[in-house]
């Protein structure tokens, strides 16, 4: 059974231009009390609310 990821996205600036990243947490994490979204851009974590 595959867990769906959160649909939230964010534009993150990089040295070569802006890149869209998508939250890798499960769908519903905000409603469950975890308001912070999280993604990876290469080896770098990207977090937002």
N, C-alpha and C positions, 0 to 999 in steps of 0.2 A: 504494500500500500504506500503510495507516494504522498507526502505531505505537501500541500500547496504553499508557495511562498507568498509573503505579503506583497500586494501590488504597488506599494509606495516606491516612488523614484525620486531622485535628486540629481541636479546638474552639478558636477564637481569639476573645478578648474584644474587643468594639468599643464605641464610645460608645452604640450603640443596642441592645446585647445580644450574646450569644455567637453566632458564626457558624461553621459547619463548612466547612473548606477541604480540598481534595483535592490531593495531590501531583501536579505536572505533569511530573515526570520519567518516562522510560520504565520499564515493568515490568522488574524484575530489576536495577535500579541498585544496590540494597543488596548483593545477592549478587555483583555485579561489583566491589565494593570501595568504593562511594560511599554511606556510611551516612546522609548528610544528605538529608532530604526537603525539598522546596521548593514553595511555592505563591505566588500573588499575591492580595492582598485590596485591590482597587482598584489604586492605584499602589504599595502597600506590600508588600515581600517578607515572607513568613512562612517561617521555616526551623525544622526540628526534627529530632531523631534518634529 
